[in-house]
Amino acid sequence: MFYYIFSELFSKESPTGVYNRAFKRCKKDQRVLDTLGEPLKCYGEMSSRGRRRHVSHTEFWKDNALHMRLKFYIEGFRRKGTVHVEMKKGSGGKYEYEYIIVELDGYPQRTITIEDYRQR
């Protein structure tokens, strides 16, 4: 059980590791920083009691490759948004980004594409 908890929290290939890497990419994108405002915070789904839960993710097979899709929320002092991430496990066994997209909440609706490699 300790191994499972350790690998879930510290592995770069776990949903938590992918979530942490994607949030770091969001924090490095100047368009995200300018639009949302600093400091940025991120969080997973809300429970019925208003507590933050795990990051919503799903794993699936497509074109003989394992994919992981995540959704989490990002917030600055100006605006909020939803981050959509898809990763594809490459031939070396490591996840590679398919896309990272931030959909901004509120008006005007806007999407910031941080990375998009779906046409490879």
Secondary structure as UniProt FT lines:
FT   HELIX           2..10
FT   TURN            12..13
FT   HELIX           15..28
FT   HELIX           30..36
FT   STRAND          41..43
FT   TURN            48..49
FT   STRAND          56..62
FT   TURN            63..64
FT   STRAND          65..75
FT   STRAND          80..89
FT   TURN            91..92
FT   STRAND          95..104
FT   STRAND          111..116
FT   TURN            118..119
//
